Amino acid sequence: MTTGTTAREFARPRWPAYPLSALVPGLGHWYLGRWRRGAIWFALYALALAFLSARTLAGALEPGHPFVIAALQFGSVSYADVAVPLAVLIVCLLDVYLLGLARTGFDGGDGG
């Protein structure tokens, strides 16, 4: 019974998972059928953006400044504000790559 599910998973190409994860962390995991793992990556990335980048958006919430204009002023963004969300994104991409590699190489795929 699990053979039918596995055969259906292998019928879909894995390459779309990589750009999907680059656009939205966790979306590539959803594409590969790992919904719970994808939801965890998305939540982790959202938390990193919300809490660790809060310093960047703090000035955008002041009265008298349009939110979108203040949030898009990249000159005021420091590396420390984007380092953790970027690291989460990179590790998510590595995870989806290794998942695709493990499914192809070790779960009965032809491996190239």
Gaussian input, Z-matrix of N, CA and C with variables (Angstrom, degrees):
# hf/3-21g

backbone

0 1
 N
 C     1     B1
 C     2     B2     1     A1
 N     3     B3     2     A2     1     D1
 C     4     B4     3     A3     2     D2
 C     5     B5     4     A4     3     D3
 N     6     B6     5     A5     4     D4
 C     7     B7     6     A6     5     D5
 C     8     B8     7     A7     6     D6
 N     9     B9     8     A8     7     D7
 C    10    B10     9     A9     8     D8
 C    11    B11    10    A10     9     D9
 N    12    B12    11    A11    10    D10
 C    13    B13    12    A12    11    D11
 C    14    B14    13    A13    12    D12
 N    15    B15    14    A14    13    D13
 C    16    B16    15    A15    14    D14
 C    17    B17    16    A16    15    D15
 N    18    B18    17    A17    16    D16
 C    19    B19    18    A18    17    D17
 C    20    B20    19    A19    18    D18
 N    21    B21    20    A20    19    D19
 C    22    B22    21    A21    20    D20
 C    23    B23    22    A22    21    D21
 N    24    B24    23    A23    22    D22
 C    25    B25    24    A24    23    D23
 C    26    B26    25    A25    24    D24
 N    27    B27    26    A26    25    D25
 C    28    B28    27    A27    26    D26
 C    29    B29    28    A28    27    D27
 N    30    B30    29    A29    28    D28
 C    31    B31    30    A30    29    D29
 C    32    B32    31    A31    30    D30
 N    33    B33    32    A32    31    D31
 C    34    B34    33    A33    32    D32
 C    35    B35    34    A34    33    D33
 N    36    B36    35    A35    34    D34
 C    37    B37    36    A36    35    D35
 C    38    B38    37    A37    36    D36
 N    39    B39    38    A38    37    D37
 C    40    B40    39    A39    38    D38
 C    41    B41    40    A40    39    D39
 N    42    B42    41    A41    40    D40
 C    43    B43    42    A42    41    D41
 C    44    B44    43    A43    42    D42
 N    45    B45    44    A44    43    D43
 C    46    B46    45    A45    44    D44
 C    47    B47    46    A46    45    D45
 N    48    B48    47    A47    46    D46
 C    49    B49    48    A48    47    D47
 C    50    B50    49    A49    48    D48
 N    51    B51    50    A50    49    D49
 C    52    B52    51    A51    50    D50
 C    53    B53    52    A52    51    D51
 N    54    B54    53    A53    52    D52
 C    55    B55    54    A54    53    D53
 C    56    B56    55    A55    54    D54
 N    57    B57    56    A56    55    D55
 C    58    B58    57    A57    56    D56
 C    59    B59    58    A58    57    D57
 N    60    B60    59    A59    58    D58
 C    61    B61    60    A60    59    D59
 C    62    B62    61    A61    60    D60
 N    63    B63    62    A62    61    D61
 C    64    B64    63    A63    62    D62
 C    65    B65    64    A64    63    D63
 N    66    B66    65    A65    64    D64
 C    67    B67    66    A66    65    D65
 C    68    B68    67    A67    66    D66
 N    69    B69    68    A68    67    D67
 C    70    B70    69    A69    68    D68
 C    71    B71    70    A70    69    D69
 N    72    B72    71    A71    70    D70
 C    73    B73    72    A72    71    D71
 C    74    B74    73    A73    72    D72
 N    75    B75    74    A74    73    D73
 C    76    B76    75    A75    74    D74
 C    77    B77    76    A76    75    D75
 N    78    B78    77    A77    76    D76
 C    79    B79    78    A78    77    D77
 C    80    B80    79    A79    78    D78
 N    81    B81    80    A80    79    D79
 C    82    B82    81    A81    80    D80
 C    83    B83    82    A82    81    D81
 N    84    B84    83    A83    82    D82
 C    85    B85    84    A84    83    D83
 C    86    B86    85    A85    84    D84
 N    87    B87    86    A86    85    D85
 C    88    B88    87    A87    86    D86
 C    89    B89    88    A88    87    D87
 N    90    B90    89    A89    88    D88
 C    91    B91    90    A90    89    D89
 C    92    B92    91    A91    90    D90
 N    93    B93    92    A92    91    D91
 C    94    B94    93    A93    92    D92
 C    95    B95    94    A94    93    D93
 N    96    B96    95    A95    94    D94
 C    97    B97    96    A96    95    D95
 C    98    B98    97    A97    96    D96
 N    99    B99    98    A98    97    D97
 C   100   B100    99    A99    98    D98
 C   101   B101   100   A100    99    D99
 N   102   B102   101   A101   100   D100
 C   103   B103   102   A102   101   D101
 C   104   B104   103   A103   102   D102
 N   105   B105   104   A104   103   D103
 C   106   B106   105   A105   104   D104
 C   107   B107   106   A106   105   D105
 N   108   B108   107   A107   106   D106
 C   109   B109   108   A108   107   D107
 C   110   B110   109   A109   108   D108
 N   111   B111   110   A110   109   D109
 C   112   B112   111   A111   110   D110
 C   113   B113   112   A112   111   D111
 N   114   B114   113   A113   112   D112
 C   115   B115   114   A114   113   D113
 C   116   B116   115   A115   114   D114
 N   117   B117   116   A116   115   D115
 C   118   B118   117   A117   116   D116
 C   119   B119   118   A118   117   D117
 N   120   B120   119   A119   118   D118
 C   121   B121   120   A120   119   D119
 C   122   B122   121   A121   120   D120
 N   123   B123   122   A122   121   D121
 C   124   B124   123   A123   122   D122
 C   125   B125   124   A124   123   D123
 N   126   B126   125   A125   124   D124
 C   127   B127   126   A126   125   D125
 C   128   B128   127   A127   126   D126
 N   129   B129   128   A128   127   D127
 C   130   B130   129   A129   128   D128
 C   131   B131   130   A130   129   D129
 N   132   B132   131   A131   130   D130
 C   133   B133   132   A132   131   D131
 C   134   B134   133   A133   132   D132
 N   135   B135   134   A134   133   D133
 C   136   B136   135   A135   134   D134
 C   137   B137   136   A136   135   D135
 N   138   B138   137   A137   136   D136
 C   139   B139   138   A138   137   D137
 C   140   B140   139   A139   138   D138
 N   141   B141   140   A140   139   D139
 C   142   B142   141   A141   140   D140
 C   143   B143   142   A142   141   D141
 N   144   B144   143   A143   142   D142
 C   145   B145   144   A144   143   D143
 C   146   B146   145   A145   144   D144
 N   147   B147   146   A146   145   D145
 C   148   B148   147   A147   146   D146
 C   149   B149   148   A148   147   D147
 N   150   B150   149   A149   148   D148
 C   151   B151   150   A150   149   D149
 C   152   B152   151   A151   150   D150
 N   153   B153   152   A152   151   D151
 C   154   B154   153   A153   152   D152
 C   155   B155   154   A154   153   D153
 N   156   B156   155   A155   154   D154
 C   157   B157   156   A156   155   D155
 C   158   B158   157   A157   156   D156
 N   159   B159   158   A158   157   D157
 C   160   B160   159   A159   158   D158
 C   161   B161   160   A160   159   D159
 N   162   B162   161   A161   160   D160
 C   163   B163   162   A162   161   D161
 C   164   B164   163   A163   162   D162
 N   165   B165   164   A164   163   D163
 C   166   B166   165   A165   164   D164
 C   167   B167   166   A166   165   D165
 N   168   B168   167   A167   166   D166
 C   169   B169   168   A168   167   D167
 C   170   B170   169   A169   168   D168
 N   171   B171   170   A170   169   D169
 C   172   B172   171   A171   170   D170
 C   173   B173   172   A172   171   D171
 N   174   B174   173   A173   172   D172
 C   175   B175   174   A174   173   D173
 C   176   B176   175   A175   174   D174
 N   177   B177   176   A176   175   D175
 C   178   B178   177   A177   176   D176
 C   179   B179   178   A178   177   D177
 N   180   B180   179   A179   178   D178
 C   181   B181   180   A180   179   D179
 C   182   B182   181   A181   180   D180
 N   183   B183   182   A182   181   D181
 C   184   B184   183   A183   182   D182
 C   185   B185   184   A184   183   D183
 N   186   B186   185   A185   184   D184
 C   187   B187   186   A186   185   D185
 C   188   B188   187   A187   186   D186
 N   189   B189   188   A188   187   D187
 C   190   B190   189   A189   188   D188
 C   191   B191   190   A190   189   D189
 N   192   B192   191   A191   190   D190
 C   193   B193   192   A192   191   D191
 C   194   B194   193   A193   192   D192
 N   195   B195   194   A194   193   D193
 C   196   B196   195   A195   194   D194
 C   197   B197   196   A196   195   D195
 N   198   B198   197   A197   196   D196
 C   199   B199   198   A198   197   D197
 C   200   B200   199   A199   198   D198
 N   201   B201   200   A200   199   D199
 C   202   B202   201   A201   200   D200
 C   203   B203   202   A202   201   D201
 N   204   B204   203   A203   202   D202
 C   205   B205   204   A204   203   D203
 C   206   B206   205   A205   204   D204
 N   207   B207   206   A206   205   D205
 C   208   B208   207   A207   206   D206
 C   209   B209   208   A208   207   D207
 N   210   B210   209   A209   208   D208
 C   211   B211   210   A210   209   D209
 C   212   B212   211   A211   210   D210
 N   213   B213   212   A212   211   D211
 C   214   B214   213   A213   212   D212
 C   215   B215   214   A214   213   D213
 N   216   B216   215   A215   214   D214
 C   217   B217   216   A216   215   D215
 C   218   B218   217   A217   216   D216
 N   219   B219   218   A218   217   D217
 C   220   B220   219   A219   218   D218
 C   221   B221   220   A220   219   D219
 N   222   B222   221   A221   220   D220
 C   223   B223   222   A222   221   D221
 C   224   B224   223   A223   222   D222
 N   225   B225   224   A224   223   D223
 C   226   B226   225   A225   224   D224
 C   227   B227   226   A226   225   D225
 N   228   B228   227   A227   226   D226
 C   229   B229   228   A228   227   D227
 C   230   B230   229   A229   228   D228
 N   231   B231   230   A230   229   D229
 C   232   B232   231   A231   230   D230
 C   233   B233   232   A232   231   D231
 N   234   B234   233   A233   232   D232
 C   235   B235   234   A234   233   D233
 C   236   B236   235   A235   234   D234
 N   237   B237   236   A236   235   D235
 C   238   B238   237   A237   236   D236
 C   239   B239   238   A238   237   D237
 N   240   B240   239   A239   238   D238
 C   241   B241   240   A240   239   D239
 C   242   B242   241   A241   240   D240
 N   243   B243   242   A242   241   D241
 C   244   B244   243   A243   242   D242
 C   245   B245   244   A244   243   D243
 N   246   B246   245   A245   244   D244
 C   247   B247   246   A246   245   D245
 C   248   B248   247   A247   246   D246
 N   249   B249   248   A248   247   D247
 C   250   B250   249   A249   248   D248
 C   251   B251   250   A250   249   D249
 N   252   B252   251   A251   250   D250
 C   253   B253   252   A252   251   D251
 C   254   B254   253   A253   252   D252
 N   255   B255   254   A254   253   D253
 C   256   B256   255   A255   254   D254
 C   257   B257   256   A256   255   D255
 N   258   B258   257   A257   256   D256
 C   259   B259   258   A258   257   D257
 C   260   B260   259   A259   258   D258
 N   261   B261   260   A260   259   D259
 C   262   B262   261   A261   260   D260
 C   263   B263   262   A262   261   D261
 N   264   B264   263   A263   262   D262
 C   265   B265   264   A264   263   D263
 C   266   B266   265   A265   264   D264
 N   267   B267   266   A266   265   D265
 C   268   B268   267   A267   266   D266
 C   269   B269   268   A268   267   D267
 N   270   B270   269   A269   268   D268
 C   271   B271   270   A270   269   D269
 C   272   B272   271   A271   270   D270
 N   273   B273   272   A272   271   D271
 C   274   B274   273   A273   272   D272
 C   275   B275   274   A274   273   D273
 N   276   B276   275   A275   274   D274
 C   277   B277   276   A276   275   D275
 C   278   B278   277   A277   276   D276
 N   279   B279   278   A278   277   D277
 C   280   B280   279   A279   278   D278
 C   281   B281   280   A280   279   D279
 N   282   B282   281   A281   280   D280
 C   283   B283   282   A282   281   D281
 C   284   B284   283   A283   282   D282
 N   285   B285   284   A284   283   D283
 C   286   B286   285   A285   284   D284
 C   287   B287   286   A286   285   D285
 N   288   B288   287   A287   286   D286
 C   289   B289   288   A288   287   D287
 C   290   B290   289   A289   288   D288
 N   291   B291   290   A290   289   D289
 C   292   B292   291   A291   290   D290
 C   293   B293   292   A292   291   D291
 N   294   B294   293   A293   292   D292
 C   295   B295   294   A294   293   D293
 C   296   B296   295   A295   294   D294
 N   297   B297   296   A296   295   D295
 C   298   B298   297   A297   296   D296
 C   299   B299   298   A298   297   D297
 N   300   B300   299   A299   298   D298
 C   301   B301   300   A300   299   D299
 C   302   B302   301   A301   300   D300
 N   303   B303   302   A302   301   D301
 C   304   B304   303   A303   302   D302
 C   305   B305   304   A304   303   D303
 N   306   B306   305   A305   304   D304
 C   307   B307   306   A306   305   D305
 C   308   B308   307   A307   306   D306
 N   309   B309   308   A308   307   D307
 C   310   B310   309   A309   308   D308
 C   311   B311   310   A310   309   D309
 N   312   B312   311   A311   310   D310
 C   313   B313   312   A312   311   D311
 C   314   B314   313   A313   312   D312
 N   315   B315   314   A314   313   D313
 C   316   B316   315   A315   314   D314
 C   317   B317   316   A316   315   D315
 N   318   B318   317   A317   316   D316
 C   319   B319   318   A318   317   D317
 C   320   B320   319   A319   318   D318
 N   321   B321   320   A320   319   D319
 C   322   B322   321   A321   320   D320
 C   323   B323   322   A322   321   D321
 N   324   B324   323   A323   322   D322
 C   325   B325   324   A324   323   D323
 C   326   B326   325   A325   324   D324
 N   327   B327   326   A326   325   D325
 C   328   B328   327   A327   326   D326
 C   329   B329   328   A328   327   D327
 N   330   B330   329   A329   328   D328
 C   331   B331   330   A330   329   D329
 C   332   B332   331   A331   330   D330
 N   333   B333   332   A332   331   D331
 C   334   B334   333   A333   332   D332
 C   335   B335   334   A334   333   D333

   B1=1.4347
   B2=1.5213
   B3=1.2947
   B4=1.4578
   B5=1.5236
   B6=1.3395
   B7=1.4594
   B8=1.5206
   B9=1.3525
   B10=1.4605
   B11=1.5160
   B12=1.3318
   B13=1.4587
   B14=1.5209
   B15=1.3265
   B16=1.4525
   B17=1.5201
   B18=1.3201
   B19=1.4588
   B20=1.5256
   B21=1.3285
   B22=1.4593
   B23=1.5219
   B24=1.3461
   B25=1.4617
   B26=1.5189
   B27=1.3251
   B28=1.4582
   B29=1.5207
   B30=1.3143
   B31=1.4506
   B32=1.5250
   B33=1.2937
   B34=1.4722
   B35=1.5269
   B36=1.3289
   B37=1.4786
   B38=1.5275
   B39=1.3317
   B40=1.4573
   B41=1.5324
   B42=1.3285
   B43=1.4597
   B44=1.5226
   B45=1.3584
   B46=1.4745
   B47=1.5272
   B48=1.3189
   B49=1.4631
   B50=1.5273
   B51=1.3275
   B52=1.4661
   B53=1.5232
   B54=1.3377
   B55=1.4718
   B56=1.5224
   B57=1.3392
   B58=1.4659
   B59=1.5204
   B60=1.3313
   B61=1.4639
   B62=1.5219
   B63=1.3251
   B64=1.4616
   B65=1.5311
   B66=1.3377
   B67=1.4614
   B68=1.5199
   B69=1.3246
   B70=1.4665
   B71=1.5248
   B72=1.3318
   B73=1.4569
   B74=1.5299
   B75=1.3230
   B76=1.4609
   B77=1.5149
   B78=1.3292
   B79=1.4593
   B80=1.5294
   B81=1.3135
   B82=1.4629
   B83=1.5137
   B84=1.3282
   B85=1.4611
   B86=1.5302
   B87=1.3280
   B88=1.4679
   B89=1.5214
   B90=1.3156
   B91=1.4595
   B92=1.5304
   B93=1.3296
   B94=1.4601
   B95=1.5185
   B96=1.3248
   B97=1.4540
   B98=1.5138
   B99=1.3095
   B100=1.4678
   B101=1.5205
   B102=1.3326
   B103=1.4667
   B104=1.5124
   B105=1.3109
   B106=1.4688
   B107=1.5289
   B108=1.3085
   B109=1.4560
   B110=1.5342
   B111=1.3285
   B112=1.4631
   B113=1.5162
   B114=1.3285
   B115=1.4640
   B116=1.5266
   B117=1.3215
   B118=1.4655
   B119=1.5233
   B120=1.3429
   B121=1.4663
   B122=1.5177
   B123=1.3269
   B124=1.4621
   B125=1.5236
   B126=1.3340
   B127=1.4650
   B128=1.5301
   B129=1.3193
   B130=1.4627
   B131=1.5232
   B132=1.3242
   B133=1.4670
   B134=1.5317
   B135=1.3240
   B136=1.4646
   B137=1.5319
   B138=1.3293
   B139=1.4650
   B140=1.5253
   B141=1.3229
   B142=1.4682
   B143=1.5201
   B144=1.3205
   B145=1.4641
   B146=1.5210
   B147=1.3142
   B148=1.4638
   B149=1.5253
   B150=1.3181
   B151=1.4564
   B152=1.5152
   B153=1.3060
   B154=1.4515
   B155=1.5157
   B156=1.3161
   B157=1.4548
   B158=1.5194
   B159=1.2967
   B160=1.4637
   B161=1.5237
   B162=1.3197
   B163=1.4711
   B164=1.5155
   B165=1.3228
   B166=1.4589
   B167=1.5208
   B168=1.3163
   B169=1.4517
   B170=1.5262
   B171=1.3402
   B172=1.4603
   B173=1.5310
   B174=1.3151
   B175=1.4612
   B176=1.5209
   B177=1.3065
   B178=1.4666
   B179=1.5193
   B180=1.3113
   B181=1.4590
   B182=1.5311
   B183=1.3235
   B184=1.4579
   B185=1.5240
   B186=1.3287
   B187=1.4686
   B188=1.5240
   B189=1.2924
   B190=1.4612
   B191=1.5180
   B192=1.3224
   B193=1.4687
   B194=1.5249
   B195=1.3057
   B196=1.4671
   B197=1.5236
   B198=1.3182
   B199=1.4643
   B200=1.5238
   B201=1.3200
   B202=1.4594
   B203=1.5161
   B204=1.3139
   B205=1.4691
   B206=1.5231
   B207=1.3144
   B208=1.4644
   B209=1.5223
   B210=1.3325
   B211=1.4589
   B212=1.5248
   B213=1.3162
   B214=1.4615
   B215=1.5245
   B216=1.3033
   B217=1.4660
   B218=1.5253
   B219=1.3304
   B220=1.4570
   B221=1.5219
   B222=1.3073
   B223=1.4548
   B224=1.5230
   B225=1.3299
   B226=1.4562
   B227=1.5223
   B228=1.3279
   B229=1.4654
   B230=1.5182
   B231=1.3290
   B232=1.4611
   B233=1.5282
   B234=1.3156
   B235=1.4603
   B236=1.5261
   B237=1.3269
   B238=1.4648
   B239=1.5297
   B240=1.3344
   B241=1.4598
   B242=1.5226
   B243=1.3140
   B244=1.4626
   B245=1.5209
   B246=1.3189
   B247=1.4620
   B248=1.5305
   B249=1.3092
   B250=1.4666
   B251=1.5328
   B252=1.3395
   B253=1.4698
   B254=1.5299
   B255=1.3206
   B256=1.4586
   B257=1.5277
   B258=1.3215
   B259=1.4664
   B260=1.5289
   B261=1.3267
   B262=1.4632
   B263=1.5253
   B264=1.3171
   B265=1.4564
   B266=1.5238
   B267=1.3143
   B268=1.4634
   B269=1.5257
   B270=1.3180
   B271=1.4641
   B272=1.5318
   B273=1.3337
   B274=1.4695
   B275=1.5264
   B276=1.3288
   B277=1.4609
   B278=1.5240
   B279=1.3156
   B280=1.4579
   B281=1.5266
   B282=1.3176
   B283=1.4644
   B284=1.5263
   B285=1.3281
   B286=1.4670
   B287=1.5270
   B288=1.3260
   B289=1.4562
   B290=1.5316
   B291=1.3308
   B292=1.4600
   B293=1.5257
   B294=1.3373
   B295=1.4645
   B296=1.5212
   B297=1.3194
   B298=1.4588
   B299=1.5076
   B300=1.3191
   B301=1.4525
   B302=1.5270
   B303=1.3269
   B304=1.4617
   B305=1.5241
   B306=1.3111
   B307=1.4649
   B308=1.5193
   B309=1.3242
   B310=1.4575
   B311=1.5220
   B312=1.3216
   B313=1.4561
   B314=1.5095
   B315=1.3407
   B316=1.4463
   B317=1.5150
   B318=1.3001
   B319=1.4551
   B320=1.5302
   B321=1.2949
   B322=1.4570
   B323=1.4936
   B324=1.3386
   B325=1.4480
   B326=1.5185
   B327=1.3155
   B328=1.4589
   B329=1.5245
   B330=1.3382
   B331=1.4531
   B332=1.5168
   B333=1.2913
   B334=1.4607
   B335=1.4427
   A1=111.86
   A2=117.57
   A3=118.89
   A4=111.36
   A5=117.06
   A6=120.16
   A7=110.95
   A8=118.04
   A9=121.13
   A10=112.26
   A11=116.78
   A12=120.80
   A13=110.30
   A14=116.65
   A15=120.57
   A16=110.79
   A17=117.64
   A18=120.72
   A19=110.70
   A20=117.32
   A21=120.75
   A22=111.09
   A23=117.45
   A24=120.55
   A25=111.26
   A26=117.42
   A27=120.68
   A28=112.28
   A29=118.66
   A30=120.95
   A31=111.44
   A32=118.83
   A33=122.56
   A34=109.17
   A35=116.88
   A36=119.92
   A37=111.22
   A38=116.29
   A39=121.02
   A40=113.22
   A41=118.91
   A42=120.13
   A43=113.49
   A44=121.79
   A45=118.04
   A46=113.80
   A47=117.75
   A48=120.25
   A49=111.55
   A50=117.09
   A51=119.75
   A52=112.59
   A53=119.50
   A54=117.00
   A55=112.82
   A56=117.39
   A57=119.34
   A58=110.62
   A59=116.89
   A60=120.32
   A61=111.43
   A62=117.11
   A63=119.34
   A64=110.81
   A65=116.88
   A66=120.62
   A67=111.76
   A68=115.95
   A69=122.12
   A70=107.66
   A71=118.45
   A72=119.84
   A73=111.12
   A74=115.45
   A75=121.74
   A76=113.38
   A77=118.14
   A78=120.79
   A79=111.53
   A80=117.36
   A81=120.83
   A82=112.07
   A83=116.72
   A84=120.92
   A85=109.95
   A86=116.08
   A87=120.15
   A88=109.66
   A89=116.87
   A90=121.82
   A91=110.84
   A92=116.77
   A93=120.91
   A94=113.12
   A95=117.62
   A96=121.07
   A97=114.33
   A98=117.58
   A99=122.36
   A100=109.04
   A101=116.83
   A102=121.99
   A103=112.39
   A104=117.16
   A105=119.99
   A106=110.36
   A107=116.13
   A108=120.17
   A109=111.07
   A110=116.14
   A111=120.39
   A112=112.20
   A113=116.28
   A114=120.21
   A115=111.02
   A116=116.76
   A117=120.44
   A118=110.87
   A119=117.93
   A120=120.92
   A121=110.78
   A122=117.02
   A123=119.66
   A124=110.96
   A125=117.25
   A126=121.20
   A127=110.92
   A128=116.80
   A129=120.53
   A130=111.18
   A131=116.64
   A132=120.42
   A133=111.01
   A134=116.52
   A135=120.00
   A136=110.73
   A137=117.20
   A138=120.48
   A139=111.18
   A140=116.20
   A141=119.21
   A142=110.69
   A143=116.66
   A144=119.15
   A145=111.68
   A146=116.82
   A147=120.62
   A148=112.30
   A149=117.61
   A150=120.00
   A151=113.73
   A152=118.09
   A153=119.32
   A154=112.53
   A155=117.55
   A156=120.12
   A157=111.49
   A158=117.25
   A159=121.54
   A160=111.52
   A161=117.42
   A162=119.19
   A163=111.19
   A164=117.54
   A165=121.18
   A166=110.53
   A167=117.01
   A168=121.24
   A169=112.98
   A170=117.55
   A171=119.73
   A172=110.81
   A173=117.27
   A174=120.06
   A175=112.27
   A176=116.72
   A177=120.36
   A178=111.94
   A179=117.19
   A180=120.46
   A181=112.95
   A182=117.17
   A183=120.32
   A184=110.06
   A185=117.38
   A186=119.12
   A187=111.20
   A188=115.74
   A189=120.40
   A190=113.95
   A191=117.55
   A192=121.57
   A193=108.64
   A194=118.20
   A195=118.77
   A196=110.28
   A197=116.48
   A198=121.75
   A199=111.90
   A200=117.58
   A201=120.76
   A202=110.97
   A203=117.25
   A204=120.71
   A205=110.32
   A206=117.96
   A207=121.35
   A208=111.41
   A209=117.66
   A210=120.83
   A211=111.54
   A212=117.78
   A213=121.27
   A214=113.63
   A215=118.09
   A216=120.80
   A217=108.35
   A218=114.93
   A219=119.99
   A220=112.96
   A221=117.98
   A222=120.38
   A223=112.12
   A224=117.09
   A225=120.44
   A226=113.06
   A227=117.31
   A228=121.02
   A229=108.79
   A230=115.29
   A231=119.57
   A232=109.59
   A233=115.32
   A234=120.69
   A235=111.33
   A236=117.17
   A237=120.77
   A238=111.48
   A239=117.47
   A240=120.44
   A241=112.68
   A242=117.50
   A243=120.34
   A244=113.21
   A245=118.76
   A246=121.47
   A247=112.25
   A248=118.00
   A249=119.82
   A250=111.57
   A251=120.52
   A252=117.84
   A253=113.04
   A254=117.14
   A255=120.10
   A256=110.99
   A257=117.13
   A258=120.76
   A259=110.63
   A260=117.59
   A261=120.88
   A262=109.98
   A263=117.40
   A264=121.59
   A265=111.75
   A266=117.78
   A267=121.82
   A268=110.86
   A269=117.73
   A270=120.42
   A271=110.58
   A272=117.29
   A273=121.13
   A274=110.25
   A275=117.49
   A276=121.33
   A277=111.33
   A278=117.13
   A279=120.91
   A280=110.94
   A281=116.43
   A282=120.83
   A283=111.58
   A284=117.28
   A285=119.61
   A286=110.23
   A287=117.94
   A288=121.22
   A289=110.34
   A290=116.57
   A291=119.93
   A292=111.97
   A293=117.53
   A294=119.88
   A295=110.91
   A296=116.85
   A297=120.69
   A298=111.84
   A299=116.97
   A300=121.92
   A301=110.85
   A302=116.82
   A303=120.64
   A304=110.84
   A305=118.01
   A306=120.55
   A307=111.43
   A308=117.01
   A309=120.37
   A310=111.14
   A311=116.25
   A312=119.85
   A313=115.75
   A314=117.83
   A315=119.55
   A316=114.59
   A317=119.47
   A318=120.79
   A319=113.64
   A320=117.04
   A321=119.17
   A322=114.25
   A323=118.58
   A324=120.03
   A325=110.46
   A326=117.38
   A327=120.02
   A328=111.91
   A329=118.16
   A330=121.72
   A331=114.14
   A332=119.39
   A333=121.83
   A334=110.60
   D1=-35.81
   D2=176.88
   D3=-74.20
   D4=-18.04
   D5=179.24
   D6=-64.46
   D7=-39.75
   D8=177.99
   D9=-63.95
   D10=-40.95
   D11=178.31
   D12=-65.38
   D13=-42.84
   D14=-179.54
   D15=-65.81
   D16=-40.19
   D17=179.48
   D18=-64.69
   D19=-37.03
   D20=177.66
   D21=-67.20
   D22=-37.97
   D23=178.54
   D24=-66.02
   D25=-37.68
   D26=-177.69
   D27=-77.79
   D28=-14.17
   D29=179.03
   D30=-72.74
   D31=-22.29
   D32=-178.42
   D33=-92.99
   D34=137.59
   D35=179.40
   D36=-68.84
   D37=150.59
   D38=-176.75
   D39=-93.08
   D40=-18.47
   D41=-173.43
   D42=-62.16
   D43=-30.88
   D44=178.58
   D45=-65.81
   D46=-18.03
   D47=-179.56
   D48=-65.32
   D49=-30.36
   D50=-176.56
   D51=-71.76
   D52=-51.43
   D53=177.19
   D54=-67.51
   D55=-29.55
   D56=176.75
   D57=-63.53
   D58=-41.20
   D59=178.41
   D60=-69.47
   D61=-30.59
   D62=177.91
   D63=-70.26
   D64=-33.46
   D65=178.30
   D66=-74.89
   D67=-50.57
   D68=-179.73
   D69=-136.57
   D70=111.24
   D71=179.92
   D72=-56.76
   D73=130.80
   D74=-178.78
   D75=99.88
   D76=-21.09
   D77=-178.17
   D78=-68.89
   D79=-34.08
   D80=175.80
   D81=-66.39
   D82=-35.05
   D83=176.40
   D84=-65.92
   D85=-40.20
   D86=176.83
   D87=-61.12
   D88=-41.93
   D89=-179.90
   D90=-61.76
   D91=-38.00
   D92=179.52
   D93=-79.76
   D94=-1.92
   D95=178.78
   D96=91.92
   D97=10.53
   D98=177.88
   D99=-101.97
   D100=72.09
   D101=-172.46
   D102=-65.65
   D103=-44.23
   D104=-178.24
   D105=-64.57
   D106=-43.80
   D107=179.24
   D108=-64.63
   D109=-39.46
   D110=177.12
   D111=-63.74
   D112=-40.10
   D113=178.52
   D114=-65.51
   D115=-36.96
   D116=178.14
   D117=-66.67
   D118=-42.96
   D119=178.00
   D120=-63.95
   D121=-41.96
   D122=179.71
   D123=-64.14
   D124=-43.91
   D125=179.39
   D126=-63.76
   D127=-40.49
   D128=179.07
   D129=-64.02
   D130=-41.80
   D131=178.91
   D132=-67.79
   D133=-41.41
   D134=178.80
   D135=-63.45
   D136=-40.84
   D137=177.29
   D138=-64.68
   D139=-40.43
   D140=178.78
   D141=-63.59
   D142=-41.10
   D143=177.55
   D144=-67.80
   D145=-41.09
   D146=-175.38
   D147=-70.52
   D148=-45.41
   D149=-172.53
   D150=-95.74
   D151=-38.86
   D152=-175.50
   D153=-86.17
   D154=-19.58
   D155=176.03
   D156=-102.39
   D157=13.59
   D158=-176.81
   D159=-64.49
   D160=-29.33
   D161=179.63
   D162=-63.69
   D163=-35.76
   D164=-179.76
   D165=-67.08
   D166=-41.19
   D167=-176.45
   D168=-85.56
   D169=-8.38
   D170=-177.85
   D171=-61.69
   D172=-40.86
   D173=178.96
   D174=-71.21
   D175=-22.27
   D176=-179.32
   D177=-74.13
   D178=-17.72
   D179=-177.47
   D180=-92.87
   D181=1.35
   D182=178.48
   D183=-71.43
   D184=143.01
   D185=177.07
   D186=-64.33
   D187=144.57
   D188=178.91
   D189=93.94
   D190=-10.81
   D191=177.40
   D192=-112.11
   D193=123.92
   D194=174.53
   D195=-61.60
   D196=132.56
   D197=-173.66
   D198=-59.21
   D199=-48.23
   D200=-175.15
   D201=-65.23
   D202=-41.81
   D203=-179.23
   D204=-65.06
   D205=-44.68
   D206=-178.92
   D207=-68.57
   D208=-36.01
   D209=-178.99
   D210=-71.62
   D211=-26.23
   D212=-177.39
   D213=-95.88
   D214=9.44
   D215=177.15
   D216=-81.73
   D217=93.50
   D218=-174.10
   D219=-71.99
   D220=-15.97
   D221=178.02
   D222=-66.79
   D223=-25.95
   D224=-179.23
   D225=-91.88
   D226=0.64
   D227=-179.28
   D228=-89.54
   D229=128.33
   D230=177.53
   D231=-100.44
   D232=164.79
   D233=-179.80
   D234=-61.19
   D235=-36.40
   D236=-178.82
   D237=-63.34
   D238=-27.44
   D239=-179.38
   D240=-72.82
   D241=-28.31
   D242=-176.08
   D243=-110.82
   D244=-4.01
   D245=-174.67
   D246=-64.21
   D247=-47.64
   D248=-176.11
   D249=-70.74
   D250=-46.64
   D251=175.26
   D252=-60.18
   D253=-36.38
   D254=177.58
   D255=-67.14
   D256=-39.68
   D257=177.70
   D258=-64.26
   D259=-40.08
   D260=177.50
   D261=-62.84
   D262=-41.99
   D263=178.16
   D264=-62.40
   D265=-43.85
   D266=-178.89
   D267=-66.39
   D268=-42.95
   D269=179.25
   D270=-67.90
   D271=-34.58
   D272=175.60
   D273=-63.34
   D274=-43.44
   D275=176.81
   D276=-62.56
   D277=-41.33
   D278=177.33
   D279=-63.66
   D280=-40.23
   D281=179.55
   D282=-64.21
   D283=-44.95
   D284=-179.62
   D285=-68.10
   D286=-33.03
   D287=176.25
   D288=-65.48
   D289=-46.78
   D290=-179.86
   D291=-66.46
   D292=-33.83
   D293=175.15
   D294=-63.24
   D295=-45.33
   D296=178.15
   D297=-64.52
   D298=-38.81
   D299=179.11
   D300=-66.89
   D301=-41.88
   D302=-179.41
   D303=-67.27
   D304=-39.05
   D305=179.27
   D306=-66.86
   D307=-37.62
   D308=-178.86
   D309=-75.05
   D310=-44.32
   D311=-172.69
   D312=-84.14
   D313=-30.96
   D314=-170.39
   D315=-117.84
   D316=-16.28
   D317=-175.87
   D318=-99.51
   D319=24.03
   D320=174.89
   D321=101.40
   D322=4.05
   D323=177.06
   D324=-74.71
   D325=171.19
   D326=-177.56
   D327=-75.72
   D328=-21.22
   D329=174.37
   D330=73.44
   D331=5.57
   D332=174.00
   D333=104.44

